[in-house]
């Protein structure tokens, strides 16, 4: 390629292509000359697109637009350089070196590239992209919108309300086109790369971005059957005091609880409560850190938020052990690695708060059963907080004892038992122990209910052998033939009623 006299040569890097600055400058008449497109740049975006990355499609679309501008006579476009390159080779470095050899001016939106070119004496045009003040999707949110759900070919919908009390509504009568959604995704990426957010996850077919208070999840074919965008935003940032927790629970959270599981179904306010708890510990003078993916908790600057997407469990383990936080909040515990990290840090003496999906409070504890020895559970988790519809619905206290499990009669069957009690009432609700080679979770209330039922039936038949008995839901119905009813039977019924009350069962009499 030869440079003609007085001809300007421009060569864009990846940032300039993704920000659409070259096509914009040409359309505005700011630059005239020849645009050099390095073949490695084309190959880079082609590879990204074939792997399902959104940046690949956006880059190829901009390169096509430059070719269309050339067809209209507004510029000249030439593909230069060798296409073959190592997969991990830095494309911006390739562009920079070619510019140094050819005398072309690098067009970039990256300050790093700009400084590197200046250091090498390469002519460079640094363009800071002009951005709209508001995000395209912000107009879809109002004060009661929890999340917005967009998909190509479908009408946009939104969840409005509060956790557990929401409704799904259509927010437009017009179905969205692929171009509209691609434009929205492009703006999200531009803002994230400009420092307004973080690209937490970018995989073939999916993208997760934390953009200010918004969490943006993008899924595209082949993972989904069309481009889908889900945008969520927390409606409130309550403090722990605003939950109006019982004083007994507040004292436990401050003084004793160091292995906490926050459980609940999706959308029930688990992360919001974990955020409030983390801020509470910070205000109490504790060193608090979080592990999230994505990092969507809104916390004070003193709280360091780590990403599972950018560090391995081993790296996070080392960092946290050496930095010695008082409490670590592990959001969205899903796989074995997450639970292993929680267990290791808790056994090392760090206070841990874990957030898990569970449909009932006991399910949260059962998530640990196949991962740790039974006897270790109370050392790892001492408090389970179950969230429902944005409020604390249940609190369990976990402890270990040696006893005869409820319902067993042989004294030699005594064994270590993990007791799960309602923290506020002290009532025993579950026992967990090994029986043979199996670990069993026993609902104590149900066993006691069946035991009392059997005792009640036995007692009634002993005192009134001629009566029909039906015991159900804490009530005993006794049917007595009118022909045998007498003063003596009446006295027996009064005595029977007192004894049944001791078992928590009420007595109903029917004469037949």
C-alpha positions as CSV (number, residue, x, y, z in Angstrom):
1,X,0.0,0.0,0.0
2,X,1.4,3.4,-1.0
3,X,0.4,6.6,0.5
4,X,-0.4,9.3,-2.0
5,X,0.8,12.9,-1.4
6,X,-1.4,14.9,1.0
7,X,-3.6,11.8,1.5
8,X,-4.7,11.1,5.1
9,X,-4.6,7.5,6.2
10,X,-6.7,6.4,9.2
11,X,-6.6,3.1,11.0
12,X,-9.2,2.4,13.7
13,X,-8.6,0.1,16.7
14,X,-11.2,-2.1,18.4
15,X,-12.5,0.7,20.7
16,X,-13.0,3.1,17.7
17,X,-15.0,0.4,15.8
18,X,-17.2,-0.5,18.8
19,X,-17.9,3.1,19.6
20,X,-18.8,3.9,15.9
21,X,-16.6,7.0,16.0
22,X,-15.1,6.5,12.5
23,X,-18.4,6.3,10.6
24,X,-19.7,9.2,12.7
25,X,-16.7,11.4,11.8
26,X,-17.0,10.5,8.1
27,X,-20.7,11.4,8.1
28,X,-20.0,14.7,9.7
29,X,-17.2,15.5,7.3
30,X,-14.6,15.7,10.0
31,X,-12.2,13.3,8.3
32,X,-11.6,12.6,4.7
33,X,-9.1,10.2,3.3
34,X,-8.5,6.5,3.2
35,X,-9.7,4.2,6.0
36,X,-7.4,1.2,6.6
37,X,-9.1,-1.9,8.2
38,X,-6.6,-4.4,9.4
39,X,-7.5,-7.9,8.5
40,X,-6.7,-9.1,12.0
41,X,-9.4,-6.7,13.2
42,X,-12.0,-8.3,10.9
43,X,-10.9,-11.7,12.0
44,X,-11.1,-10.7,15.6
45,X,-14.7,-9.6,15.4
46,X,-15.6,-12.5,13.2
47,X,-14.3,-14.9,15.8
48,X,-16.2,-13.1,18.6
49,X,-19.4,-13.2,16.6
50,X,-19.1,-16.9,15.7
51,X,-18.6,-17.6,19.4
52,X,-21.8,-15.7,20.2
53,X,-20.2,-12.6,21.8
54,X,-22.3,-9.5,21.2
55,X,-19.2,-7.3,20.7
56,X,-18.4,-9.4,17.6
57,X,-21.7,-8.6,15.9
58,X,-21.4,-4.9,16.9
59,X,-17.9,-4.7,15.5
60,X,-18.8,-6.4,12.2
61,X,-21.9,-4.1,11.8
62,X,-19.7,-1.0,12.1
63,X,-17.2,-2.4,9.5
64,X,-20.0,-3.0,7.1
65,X,-21.2,0.5,7.7
66,X,-17.8,1.9,6.7
67,X,-17.9,-0.1,3.5
68,X,-21.4,1.3,2.8
69,X,-20.0,4.9,3.3
70,X,-17.2,4.0,0.8
71,X,-19.8,2.9,-1.7
72,X,-21.5,6.2,-1.4
73,X,-18.2,8.0,-2.2
74,X,-17.7,9.5,1.2
75,X,-14.4,7.7,1.9
76,X,-12.1,5.0,0.7
77,X,-11.8,1.7,2.6
78,X,-8.9,-0.7,2.2
79,X,-8.3,-4.0,4.1
80,X,-4.6,-4.3,5.0
81,X,-2.2,-6.6,6.9
82,X,-2.0,-10.3,7.3
83,X,-5.1,-12.1,8.6
84,X,-3.2,-14.9,10.4
85,X,-2.5,-14.2,14.0
86,X,-2.3,-16.0,17.4
87,X,-5.6,-16.2,19.1
88,X,-4.4,-14.4,22.2
89,X,-2.5,-11.7,20.3
90,X,-3.4,-8.1,21.2
91,X,-5.4,-6.6,18.3
92,X,-4.8,-3.0,19.3
93,X,-1.1,-3.7,19.4
94,X,-1.2,-5.1,15.9
95,X,-3.0,-1.9,14.7
96,X,-0.5,0.3,16.5
97,X,2.5,-1.4,14.9
98,X,1.0,-1.3,11.4
99,X,0.3,2.4,11.9
100,X,4.0,3.0,12.8
101,X,5.0,1.2,9.6
102,X,2.5,2.8,7.2
103,X,2.4,6.3,8.6
104,X,-1.4,6.0,9.2
105,X,-3.1,7.8,12.1
106,X,-4.6,5.6,14.7
107,X,-8.2,6.4,15.6
108,X,-9.0,5.3,19.2
109,X,-11.4,5.8,22.1
110,X,-9.0,4.1,24.5
111,X,-6.8,6.4,26.7
112,X,-4.3,3.5,27.1
113,X,-4.0,3.1,23.3
114,X,-3.6,6.9,23.0
115,X,-0.8,7.0,25.5
116,X,0.9,4.0,23.9
117,X,0.8,5.7,20.5
118,X,2.2,8.9,21.9
119,X,5.0,7.0,23.6
120,X,6.0,5.4,20.3
121,X,5.7,8.6,18.3
122,X,2.7,7.4,16.3
123,X,0.2,9.9,15.0
124,X,-3.1,9.3,16.9
125,X,-6.6,10.7,17.0
126,X,-8.1,10.3,20.4
127,X,-11.9,10.6,20.3
128,X,-13.8,10.7,23.5
129,X,-17.3,9.4,22.6
130,X,-20.2,11.6,23.0
131,X,-22.8,9.9,25.1
132,X,-26.5,10.5,25.7
133,X,-27.1,11.6,29.3
134,X,-29.8,9.0,29.9
135,X,-29.8,5.3,29.1
136,X,-32.3,4.1,26.5
137,X,-34.0,1.7,28.9
138,X,-34.4,4.1,31.8
139,X,-37.6,5.5,30.4
140,X,-39.1,2.0,30.9
141,X,-38.7,2.2,34.7
142,X,-40.8,4.0,37.2
143,X,-40.9,4.1,41.0
144,X,-42.6,0.7,41.3
145,X,-40.7,-1.2,38.5
146,X,-38.7,-4.1,39.7
147,X,-37.5,-5.4,36.4
148,X,-37.9,-5.0,32.6
149,X,-38.1,-7.9,30.2
150,X,-37.3,-7.4,26.6
151,X,-37.2,-9.8,23.7
152,X,-37.0,-9.4,19.9
153,X,-40.4,-9.9,18.3
154,X,-42.2,-9.5,21.7
155,X,-43.8,-6.5,23.5
156,X,-41.7,-5.2,26.4
157,X,-43.0,-6.2,29.8
158,X,-42.2,-5.2,33.4
159,X,-42.6,-6.6,36.9
160,X,-44.2,-3.9,39.0
161,X,-44.8,-4.0,42.8
162,X,-42.6,-5.4,45.6
163,X,-41.1,-8.8,46.4
164,X,-43.9,-11.3,46.6
165,X,-46.5,-8.7,45.6
166,X,-45.8,-8.0,42.0
167,X,-47.7,-8.0,38.7
168,X,-46.5,-8.5,35.1
169,X,-47.6,-5.7,32.8
170,X,-47.0,-4.8,29.1
171,X,-45.4,-1.4,28.9
172,X,-45.7,-0.9,25.2
173,X,-48.1,-2.1,22.4
174,X,-45.2,-2.3,19.9
175,X,-43.1,-5.4,19.6
176,X,-39.3,-4.8,19.7
177,X,-37.1,-5.4,16.6
178,X,-33.7,-7.0,16.7
179,X,-32.2,-3.7,15.7
180,X,-33.7,-1.9,18.6
181,X,-32.4,-4.4,21.1
182,X,-29.0,-4.5,19.5
183,X,-28.8,-0.7,19.8
184,X,-29.8,-0.9,23.5
185,X,-27.1,-3.6,24.2
186,X,-24.5,-1.5,22.3
187,X,-25.3,1.5,24.6
188,X,-25.0,-0.7,27.7
189,X,-21.5,-2.0,26.5
190,X,-20.4,1.6,25.7
191,X,-21.3,2.9,29.1
192,X,-19.7,-0.1,30.9
193,X,-16.5,0.4,29.0
194,X,-16.5,4.1,29.7
195,X,-16.3,3.4,33.4
196,X,-20.0,3.7,34.4
197,X,-20.3,-0.1,35.0
198,X,-18.5,-3.4,34.8
199,X,-18.9,-6.3,32.4
200,X,-19.2,-9.1,34.9
201,X,-19.6,-12.0,32.6
202,X,-19.2,-12.4,28.8
203,X,-19.7,-15.8,27.4
204,X,-20.7,-17.1,24.0
205,X,-24.4,-16.4,23.9
206,X,-24.7,-14.4,27.2
207,X,-23.6,-11.2,28.8
208,X,-24.0,-9.8,32.3
209,X,-23.3,-6.1,33.0
210,X,-23.6,-4.2,36.2
211,X,-24.4,-0.6,35.1
212,X,-24.8,1.7,38.0
213,X,-27.8,0.4,39.9
214,X,-29.0,-1.7,37.0
215,X,-28.2,-5.4,36.4
216,X,-28.4,-6.2,32.6
217,X,-28.5,-9.8,31.5
218,X,-28.3,-10.4,27.7
219,X,-28.9,-13.8,26.1
220,X,-28.8,-14.4,22.4
221,X,-28.8,-17.4,20.0
222,X,-27.9,-20.2,20.1
223,X,-28.4,-20.1,23.9
224,X,-31.9,-18.6,23.4
225,X,-34.2,-18.5,20.4
226,X,-33.9,-14.8,20.1
227,X,-32.1,-11.8,21.7
228,X,-33.4,-11.4,25.2
229,X,-32.6,-8.6,27.7
230,X,-33.5,-8.6,31.4
231,X,-32.8,-5.4,33.4
232,X,-33.4,-5.3,37.1
233,X,-33.1,-2.5,39.6
234,X,-33.5,-2.5,43.4
235,X,-36.5,-0.5,44.4
236,X,-35.2,0.3,47.9
237,X,-32.1,0.3,50.0
238,X,-33.5,-0.4,53.5
239,X,-31.3,-0.5,56.6
240,X,-31.5,-3.4,59.0
241,X,-33.4,-1.3,61.5
242,X,-36.2,-0.8,58.9
243,X,-36.9,-4.5,58.9
244,X,-38.1,-4.1,62.5
245,X,-36.6,-7.4,63.7
246,X,-37.2,-8.7,67.2
247,X,-34.7,-7.5,69.8
248,X,-33.7,-11.1,70.5
249,X,-32.7,-11.6,66.8
250,X,-30.9,-8.2,66.7
251,X,-28.8,-9.2,69.7
252,X,-27.9,-12.6,68.1
253,X,-26.9,-10.9,64.8
254,X,-24.6,-8.6,66.7
255,X,-23.2,-10.8,69.4
256,X,-23.3,-14.5,68.4
257,X,-24.3,-15.3,64.8
258,X,-21.2,-15.8,62.7
259,X,-22.3,-18.5,60.3
260,X,-25.5,-17.1,58.7
261,X,-27.5,-18.4,55.7
262,X,-30.0,-16.1,54.1
263,X,-32.5,-18.3,52.2
264,X,-35.6,-17.8,50.1
265,X,-37.1,-18.2,46.7
266,X,-35.9,-16.0,43.8
267,X,-37.2,-12.4,44.1
268,X,-38.0,-12.6,47.8
269,X,-35.5,-10.0,49.0
270,X,-32.5,-12.1,50.0
271,X,-29.8,-9.9,48.5
272,X,-31.5,-6.8,49.7
273,X,-31.5,-8.1,53.3
274,X,-27.8,-9.3,52.9
275,X,-27.0,-5.8,51.8
276,X,-28.7,-4.3,54.8
277,X,-26.9,-6.7,57.1
278,X,-23.5,-5.9,55.5
279,X,-24.1,-2.2,56.0
280,X,-25.2,-2.8,59.6
281,X,-21.9,-4.6,60.4
282,X,-20.0,-1.8,58.7
283,X,-21.7,0.8,60.9
284,X,-20.8,-1.3,63.9
285,X,-17.2,-0.9,63.1
286,X,-16.6,-4.3,61.5
287,X,-14.4,-4.9,58.4
288,X,-16.9,-6.2,55.8
289,X,-16.2,-7.6,52.3
290,X,-18.5,-9.2,49.7
291,X,-18.2,-11.8,47.0
292,X,-20.7,-11.3,44.2
293,X,-21.4,-12.1,40.6
294,X,-22.6,-9.6,39.5
295,X,-21.7,-7.0,42.0
296,X,-25.1,-5.4,42.4
297,X,-25.1,-4.6,46.1
298,X,-25.1,-0.9,46.9
299,X,-22.7,-0.4,49.7
300,X,-20.5,2.3,51.2
301,X,-17.0,2.7,49.8
302,X,-15.4,1.1,52.9
303,X,-16.9,-2.2,51.8
304,X,-14.8,-4.0,49.2
305,X,-16.8,-6.0,46.7
306,X,-15.0,-8.9,45.0
307,X,-16.2,-10.6,41.8
308,X,-16.4,-14.3,41.4
309,X,-16.2,-13.8,37.6
310,X,-12.7,-12.3,37.7
311,X,-11.1,-14.4,40.5
312,X,-11.0,-18.1,41.2
313,X,-12.2,-19.5,44.5
314,X,-8.5,-20.2,45.5
315,X,-7.6,-16.6,44.8
316,X,-10.5,-15.2,46.8
317,X,-9.7,-17.6,49.6
318,X,-6.1,-16.4,49.8
319,X,-7.1,-12.7,49.6
320,X,-9.7,-13.0,52.4
321,X,-7.5,-15.0,54.7
322,X,-4.7,-12.4,54.4
323,X,-6.9,-9.3,54.6
324,X,-8.8,-10.7,57.6
325,X,-12.3,-9.3,57.4
326,X,-14.7,-9.6,60.3
327,X,-17.6,-10.6,58.0
328,X,-17.8,-11.7,54.4
329,X,-21.0,-11.8,52.4
330,X,-21.1,-14.5,49.8
331,X,-24.0,-13.7,47.4
332,X,-25.7,-16.3,45.3
333,X,-24.1,-19.6,46.5
334,X,-24.8,-22.1,43.8
335,X,-22.2,-24.7,43.1
336,X,-19.7,-26.8,45.1
337,X,-17.0,-24.2,44.8
338,X,-19.1,-21.6,46.4
339,X,-20.0,-23.8,49.3
340,X,-16.4,-25.0,49.7
341,X,-15.3,-21.3,49.9
342,X,-18.0,-20.5,52.5
343,X,-17.0,-23.5,54.6
344,X,-13.2,-22.9,54.4
345,X,-13.5,-19.3,55.4
346,X,-16.0,-20.0,58.2
347,X,-13.8,-22.7,59.7
348,X,-10.8,-20.2,59.5
349,X,-12.7,-17.9,61.9
350,X,-14.2,-15.4,59.5
351,X,-17.9,-14.5,60.0
352,X,-19.8,-15.6,56.9
353,X,-23.1,-14.6,55.5
354,X,-24.3,-16.7,52.6
355,X,-27.2,-16.2,50.3
356,X,-28.9,-19.3,48.9
357,X,-32.0,-20.2,46.9
358,X,-34.4,-22.4,48.9
359,X,-38.1,-23.0,48.9
360,X,-38.3,-23.7,52.6
361,X,-35.9,-22.8,55.6
362,X,-34.8,-26.4,56.1
363,X,-33.8,-26.7,52.4
364,X,-30.9,-24.2,53.1
365,X,-29.4,-26.6,55.6
366,X,-29.9,-29.6,53.4
367,X,-27.8,-27.9,50.8
368,X,-24.8,-28.5,53.1
369,X,-25.5,-32.2,54.0
370,X,-23.8,-33.8,51.0
371,X,-20.9,-31.3,51.2
372,X,-19.7,-31.5,54.8
373,X,-19.8,-34.0,57.7
374,X,-23.0,-33.8,59.7
375,X,-21.2,-32.9,62.9
376,X,-19.5,-29.9,61.3
377,X,-22.8,-28.2,60.3
378,X,-23.4,-26.2,63.5
379,X,-19.8,-25.0,63.4
380,X,-20.4,-23.7,59.9
381,X,-24.0,-22.4,60.1
382,X,-25.5,-21.4,63.4
383,X,-28.4,-19.2,62.1
384,X,-30.7,-19.5,59.1
385,X,-32.9,-16.6,58.1
386,X,-35.7,-17.3,55.6
387,X,-37.0,-14.4,53.5
388,X,-40.5,-14.3,52.1
389,X,-42.1,-11.4,50.3
390,X,-39.4,-9.0,51.4
391,X,-39.5,-9.8,55.1
392,X,-38.0,-12.2,57.6
393,X,-40.5,-15.0,57.8
394,X,-38.5,-17.6,59.8
395,X,-35.3,-17.8,61.8
396,X,-33.6,-21.1,62.7
397,X,-30.9,-21.8,65.3
398,X,-28.7,-24.8,64.6
399,X,-26.9,-26.7,67.3
400,X,-25.4,-30.2,68.0
401,X,-26.3,-32.5,70.9
402,X,-26.1,-36.2,71.7
403,X,-29.4,-37.8,72.5
404,X,-32.0,-40.4,71.6
405,X,-33.7,-39.0,68.4
406,X,-37.4,-38.2,68.8
407,X,-39.6,-41.3,68.0
408,X,-36.9,-43.9,68.8
409,X,-37.3,-45.9,72.0
410,X,-34.2,-48.0,72.4
411,X,-31.6,-46.1,74.7
412,X,-28.7,-47.6,72.8
413,X,-29.8,-45.7,69.7
414,X,-28.6,-42.4,71.2
415,X,-26.3,-40.6,68.8
416,X,-25.1,-37.1,67.7
417,X,-28.1,-35.1,66.5
418,X,-28.2,-31.7,64.8
419,X,-31.2,-29.8,66.3
420,X,-32.9,-27.1,64.3
421,X,-35.0,-24.9,66.5
422,X,-37.2,-21.9,65.8
423,X,-35.0,-19.2,67.2
424,X,-37.7,-17.0,68.5
425,X,-39.8,-19.7,70.3
426,X,-37.1,-22.2,71.0
427,X,-39.4,-25.0,69.7
428,X,-37.6,-28.0,68.2
429,X,-38.7,-28.4,64.5
430,X,-36.2,-30.7,62.9
431,X,-33.6,-33.3,63.9
432,X,-30.8,-34.4,61.5
433,X,-28.8,-37.5,62.2
434,X,-27.4,-40.6,60.6
435,X,-29.4,-43.8,60.5
436,X,-27.4,-46.7,59.1
437,X,-25.6,-45.2,56.1
438,X,-28.2,-42.5,55.5
439,X,-28.5,-39.0,56.8
440,X,-32.1,-38.3,57.6
441,X,-33.9,-35.0,58.2
442,X,-36.8,-35.6,60.5
443,X,-39.7,-33.1,61.1
444,X,-40.1,-33.4,64.8
445,X,-43.5,-31.7,64.9
446,X,-45.0,-34.4,62.6
447,X,-43.5,-37.2,64.6
448,X,-44.8,-35.8,67.9
449,X,-48.2,-35.2,66.3
450,X,-48.3,-38.9,65.2
451,X,-47.1,-40.1,68.6
452,X,-49.7,-38.0,70.5
453,X,-52.4,-39.3,68.1
454,X,-51.5,-42.9,68.8
455,X,-51.4,-42.2,72.6
456,X,-54.8,-40.5,72.4
457,X,-56.4,-43.4,70.5
458,X,-55.0,-45.9,73.0
459,X,-56.2,-43.8,76.0
460,X,-59.7,-43.4,74.6
461,X,-60.1,-47.0,73.8
462,X,-58.9,-48.0,77.2
463,X,-61.4,-45.7,79.1
464,X,-64.3,-46.1,76.6
465,X,-63.9,-49.4,74.8
466,X,-67.4,-49.1,73.3
467,X,-66.8,-45.8,71.6
468,X,-65.7,-45.0,68.0
469,X,-62.6,-42.8,67.8
470,X,-61.3,-40.3,65.2
471,X,-58.3,-38.2,65.9
472,X,-57.2,-35.6,63.4
473,X,-55.6,-32.1,63.4
474,X,-55.3,-32.0,67.2
475,X,-58.9,-32.9,67.9
476,X,-60.4,-36.2,69.0
477,X,-64.0,-37.0,68.1
478,X,-65.6,-39.7,70.2
479,X,-68.9,-41.3,69.1
480,X,-70.9,-42.9,72.0
481,X,-74.1,-44.9,71.5
482,X,-77.0,-43.2,73.4
483,X,-78.0,-46.6,74.9
484,X,-74.8,-46.8,77.0
485,X,-74.5,-43.1,78.0
486,X,-74.8,-42.6,81.8
487,X,-73.5,-40.6,84.7
488,X,-70.5,-43.0,85.0
489,X,-69.6,-42.4,81.3
490,X,-69.9,-38.7,81.9
491,X,-67.4,-38.8,84.7
492,X,-65.0,-40.9,82.5
493,X,-65.3,-38.2,79.8
494,X,-64.3,-35.4,82.1
495,X,-61.3,-37.4,83.2
496,X,-60.5,-38.2,79.6
497,X,-60.7,-34.6,78.6
498,X,-58.1,-33.5,81.2
499,X,-55.7,-36.2,80.1
500,X,-56.1,-35.4,76.4
501,X,-55.4,-31.7,77.1
502,X,-52.0,-32.7,78.5
503,X,-51.3,-34.1,75.0
504,X,-52.5,-30.9,73.3
505,X,-55.7,-32.6,71.9
506,X,-59.2,-31.3,72.3
507,X,-62.2,-33.6,72.9
508,X,-65.5,-33.6,71.0
509,X,-68.4,-35.8,72.0
510,X,-71.1,-37.1,69.6
511,X,-74.1,-39.3,70.7
512,X,-75.2,-41.7,68.0
